[in-house]
Amino acid sequence: MNKVAILTFVRPFYQKTLGFWAVILLVGGVLMEAKQHVLLGRFLFKNPVAFGIVPVLLLFFSLIHLRIQQDLLRRMDYLVFHQLGLFPKKELRLFWSQIILSNYSPILTYFLFLSYFAWEQKAFDLGLYLWMSTLILLGFTYWKIRQTLHHPLNEVLVTRPAFRWAFPRFTWILLSLRQHRPILVLLTKAGGLLLLNGFFYSFQSGGYDWRWLQFGVLCVAYVQLPLIFEKSEKELTQQSWTLALPLSWKNKLAYQMGSLILLIIPEMFFLGWKGIPSENPENLVLAILLLVFISSLQLLVYRKKESSSFPNLAAGMFFGLFLAIIFSVPWLIFVFGVSFLFIHQSNRAFGY
């Protein structure tokens, strides 16, 4: 896909709707299990009245998506894109179809999942209605955007907020990821929640013990590596001036713990959701282990990111922790060991 299209119309869309997708991941990936998605799909195609809600929700999503794209085109720094209105119809349609399909891709993927139940329940009329309404809304979105490009822009008045809130320093990582890496955040969180769901689902079959869940948490921690790389790079470039501040090791440690917890909030919520109502409160320990494992990865990135041996060290640490889990090493040893290393790291004069 055209990189210009991604940077100018796809990434800003996910930046503006990141909260919506976070809620979808929270509800669909944490509060709902795979079998509940199956029950929901069957219920929708057995009850046409309930199924009618789906096209209505899609309509609201389409209107919000269209509004965001039109607002982007009205920005002063986007005026250059109005030359797209002079493109041949074929090129214009190809350019915008890539953008629209990329923005709708999570919705279309879930509709493909629902289409299986249309075939299973022999509800071919409802399945056809679902995809016809989807195609109509996609076509309507393209038509309105094309119409926007062919007409003079309306004047837009920008209102500034009356209050400016001050956020704690460690929250900058979420604001930075929302601005620069929204798709990376969504893919990482979706992958982590999917892994946790799979490990818990297989654990419920009774063929595994608690070590299986510990191994699952270790795998989820390694899924967060792209976010740790992004966080570390920003700290050493955009946030490097803070290293010259007279911060105590306690402030540095609180900053690191706060920012790391923010990175894994969906996974922590998932583990809490699974642990609190269950008969095994030890599942809550998995949330602590996740924080410990991701902290150890953060330490490794700080120390050896620029080293050519980093992949080998990361793989070695993974298998070392895996063997420790296999031999049932007490989880408190992980906590005390990583805590000691993290405090030692925070004592550095010009580093985290």
C-alpha positions in Angstrom: 0.0 0.0 0.0 1.1 3.6 -0.7 3.1 4.9 2.3 1.7 8.4 1.8 -1.9 7.0 2.2 -1.0 5.2 5.4 0.7 8.2 7.0 -1.9 10.8 6.0 -5.2 9.0 6.2 -4.9 5.6 7.9 -2.7 6.3 10.8 -4.5 9.5 11.9 -7.8 7.6 11.8 -6.5 5.0 14.2 -5.0 7.8 16.4 -8.3 9.6 16.7 -10.3 6.3 17.4 -7.7 4.5 19.5 -10.0 4.7 22.5 -12.8 3.0 20.6 -10.5 0.2 19.5 -9.1 -0.2 23.0 -12.7 -0.7 24.3 -13.3 -3.2 21.5 -10.2 -5.2 22.5 -11.2 -4.9 26.1 -14.7 -6.2 25.6 -14.0 -8.7 22.8 -10.6 -9.9 24.0 -10.9 -9.7 27.8 -14.5 -9.9 28.8 -15.6 -12.3 26.1 -14.1 -15.7 25.4 -13.9 -17.5 22.0 -17.0 -19.6 22.8 -19.0 -16.4 23.7 -18.2 -15.0 20.2 -19.5 -18.2 18.7 -22.7 -18.0 20.8 -23.1 -14.3 19.8 -22.7 -15.1 16.1 -25.3 -17.9 16.3 -27.7 -15.7 18.3 -27.5 -12.9 15.7 -28.5 -15.1 12.8 -31.2 -16.9 14.8 -32.8 -13.5 15.8 -33.3 -11.2 12.8 -34.5 -8.4 15.1 -31.2 -8.5 17.0 -29.3 -8.8 13.8 -30.7 -5.5 12.6 -28.5 -3.7 15.2 -25.3 -4.7 13.3 -26.0 -2.6 10.1 -27.1 0.3 12.4 -23.8 0.2 14.3 -21.9 0.0 11.0 -23.8 3.1 9.8 -22.6 5.1 12.9 -19.1 3.8 12.3 -19.2 4.9 8.7 -20.4 8.3 9.6 -17.6 8.8 12.2 -15.0 7.5 9.7 -16.3 9.9 7.0 -16.3 12.8 9.4 -12.7 12.1 10.4 -11.5 11.9 6.8 -13.3 15.1 5.8 -11.9 16.9 8.8 -8.4 15.8 7.7 -9.0 17.1 4.2 -10.0 20.5 5.6 -6.8 21.0 7.5 -4.4 23.6 6.1 -1.5 21.1 5.9 -3.7 18.7 3.9 -4.7 21.2 1.2 -2.1 19.6 -1.1 -4.2 16.5 -1.3 -7.0 18.3 -3.0 -5.2 17.8 -6.3 -6.5 14.2 -5.9 -9.7 15.6 -7.3 -8.0 16.0 -10.6 -6.8 12.4 -10.8 -8.5 10.0 -13.3 -11.4 8.1 -11.8 -9.5 4.8 -11.8 -6.4 6.2 -9.9 -8.6 8.1 -7.5 -10.7 5.0 -6.8 -7.6 2.9 -6.3 -6.0 5.4 -3.9 -9.1 5.8 -1.7 -10.2 2.2 -1.8 -6.9 1.2 -0.1 -7.4 3.8 2.6 -11.1 2.9 3.2 -10.4 -0.9 3.3 -7.5 -0.4 5.7 -9.6 1.6 8.1 -12.5 -0.9 7.8 -10.3 -4.0 8.0 -11.1 -4.9 11.7 -14.8 -4.6 11.0 -14.6 -6.6 7.7 -12.5 -9.3 9.4 -15.2 -9.7 12.1 -17.9 -9.8 9.4 -16.1 -12.7 7.7 -16.2 -14.5 11.0 -20.0 -13.8 11.3 -20.5 -15.0 7.7 -19.7 -18.6 8.8 -22.7 -18.6 11.1 -24.9 -17.3 8.2 -23.9 -20.4 6.3 -24.2 -22.6 9.5 -27.7 -21.3 10.3 -28.8 -21.3 6.6 -29.5 -17.6 7.0 -28.3 -16.7 3.6 -30.6 -13.7 3.3 -29.2 -12.1 6.4 -25.7 -12.8 5.3 -26.4 -11.2 1.9 -28.1 -8.2 3.7 -25.0 -7.8 5.9 -22.6 -7.6 3.0 -24.8 -5.6 0.7 -25.2 -2.9 3.4 -21.5 -3.0 4.0 -20.7 -2.5 0.3 -23.3 0.3 0.1 -21.7 2.1 3.0 -18.2 1.7 1.6 -19.4 3.1 -1.7 -21.2 6.0 0.0 -18.0 6.8 1.9 -16.0 6.9 -1.3 -18.7 9.0 -3.0 -18.8 11.6 -0.3 -15.0 11.9 -0.1 -14.8 12.3 -3.9 -17.5 14.9 -3.6 -15.5 16.7 -0.9 -12.5 16.8 -3.2 -14.5 18.3 -6.1 -16.0 21.2 -4.1 -14.5 24.2 -2.3 -13.8 23.7 1.3 -15.9 25.2 4.0 -14.3 27.5 6.5 -13.5 25.7 9.8 -13.3 27.4 13.2 -11.0 25.9 15.7 -11.9 26.2 19.4 -9.2 25.8 22.0 -10.0 23.9 25.2 -10.8 26.1 28.2 -8.5 24.0 30.5 -5.2 22.3 30.0 -4.7 19.3 32.2 -1.2 18.3 33.5 -0.5 14.6 33.4 2.1 12.7 35.3 5.4 12.4 33.4 5.3 8.7 33.0 2.0 9.0 30.9 3.9 10.5 28.0 4.5 7.0 26.6 0.8 6.5 26.0 0.4 9.9 24.4 3.4 9.3 22.2 2.3 5.8 21.1 -1.2 7.2 20.4 0.3 9.9 18.2 3.0 7.9 16.4 2.3 4.2 16.7 -1.5 3.6 17.0 -1.5 0.6 14.7 1.5 -1.0 16.5 -0.3 -0.6 19.8 -3.5 -2.2 18.5 -1.7 -5.1 16.9 0.4 -5.8 20.0 -2.5 -5.6 22.4 -4.6 -7.8 20.1 -1.8 -10.4 19.8 -1.3 -10.4 23.6 -4.9 -10.8 24.4 -5.3 -13.5 21.8 -2.4 -15.4 23.3 -3.8 -15.1 26.8 -7.2 -16.3 25.7 -5.6 -19.3 24.0 -3.5 -20.3 27.0 -6.4 -20.0 29.4 -8.7 -21.9 27.1 -6.3 -24.8 26.8 -5.6 -24.6 30.6 -9.4 -25.1 31.3 -9.3 -28.4 29.5 -7.5 -29.9 32.5 -4.4 -31.2 30.7 -2.0 -28.5 32.0 -0.9 -27.2 35.4 -0.3 -23.7 36.5 3.2 -23.6 34.9 1.4 -23.5 31.5 -0.1 -20.2 32.4 3.2 -18.9 33.6 4.7 -19.9 30.2 1.8 -18.0 28.5 2.5 -14.9 30.5 6.2 -15.2 29.4 5.2 -15.3 25.8 2.9 -12.3 26.2 5.7 -10.4 27.7 7.9 -11.0 24.7 5.0 -9.9 22.4 5.4 -6.4 24.0 9.0 -6.1 22.8 8.1 -3.7 19.9 6.5 -1.3 22.5 9.5 -1.6 24.7 11.8 -0.7 21.8 9.6 2.3 21.0 9.6 3.4 24.6 13.4 3.1 25.0 14.1 4.9 21.8 11.9 7.8 22.7 13.5 8.0 26.2 17.0 8.2 24.7 16.1 10.8 22.1 13.1 13.0 22.9 13.3 12.4 26.6 17.1 12.4 27.0 17.1 15.9 28.6 15.4 14.4 31.7 18.5 12.3 32.4 20.3 15.5 33.5 17.6 16.3 36.1 18.5 15.5 39.8 16.1 12.6 40.1 16.4 10.1 42.9 16.4 6.4 42.2 12.9 6.2 43.7 11.6 8.7 41.2 13.2 6.9 38.4 11.8 3.6 39.6 8.3 5.0 40.0 8.6 6.4 36.5 9.6 3.1 35.0 7.0 1.1 36.9 4.3 3.5 35.9 5.1 3.6 32.2 5.5 -0.2 32.0 2.2 -0.8 33.7 0.6 1.6 31.2 2.0 -0.6 28.4 0.3 -3.7 29.7 -3.0 -2.4 31.1 -5.2 -4.6 28.9 -3.3 -7.8 29.8 -3.3 -6.9 33.5 -7.0 -6.3 33.4 -7.5 -9.7 31.6 -5.5 -11.5 34.3 -7.4 -9.7 37.0 -10.7 -10.6 35.4 -9.7 -14.2 35.2 -8.2 -14.4 38.7 -10.6 -12.5 41.0 -13.8 -14.6 40.3 -12.0 -17.9 39.9 -11.4 -20.5 42.6 -7.7 -20.1 42.1 -6.6 -16.7 43.5 -3.1 -17.6 42.6 -3.9 -16.6 39.0 -3.6 -13.0 40.3 0.1 -13.7 40.7 0.3 -14.0 36.9 -0.2 -10.2 36.7 2.8 -9.7 38.9 4.8 -12.1 36.8 3.9 -10.3 33.6 5.2 -7.1 35.1 8.4 -8.8 36.2 9.0 -10.4 32.8 8.4 -7.1 30.9 10.7 -5.3 33.4 13.5 -7.8 32.8 13.0 -7.2 29.0 13.2 -3.5 29.6 16.5 -4.0 31.5 17.9 -6.1 28.7 16.9 -3.4 26.1 18.6 -0.7 28.1 21.8 -2.6 28.5 22.2 -4.5 25.2 19.8 -3.0 22.6 22.7 -1.6 20.5 24.7 -4.9 20.8 24.9 -7.3 17.9 24.3 -10.1 20.5 21.0 -8.8 21.6 18.9 -11.4 19.7 20.9 -14.2 21.2 20.7 -12.7 24.7 16.9 -12.2 24.4 16.5 -15.8 23.2 18.8 -17.0 26.0 16.8 -15.1 28.6 13.5 -16.6 27.2 14.8 -20.2 27.5 16.3 -19.5 30.8 13.0 -18.3 32.2 11.2 -21.1 30.5 13.5 -23.7 32.2 12.9 -21.9 35.5 9.2 -22.3 35.0 9.5 -25.9 34.0 11.5 -26.7 37.2 8.9 -24.8 39.3 11.2 -22.0 40.6 9.2 -19.9 43.1 7.8 -16.8 41.6 9.1 -14.7 44.5 12.6 -15.4 43.2 11.7 -13.7 39.9 10.3 -10.7 41.8 13.3 -10.2 44.1 15.8 -10.8 41.4 14.3 -8.3 38.9 13.6 -5.8 41.6 17.2 -5.8 42.7 18.4 -5.3 39.1 15.9 -2.6 38.4 16.9 -0.6 41.6 20.6 -1.0 40.5 19.7 0.3 37.1 17.9 3.3 38.5 20.9 4.3 40.6 22.8 5.3 37.4 23.5 9.0 37.3 22.6 9.7 33.7 20.4 6.8 32.8 17.2 5.0 33.7 
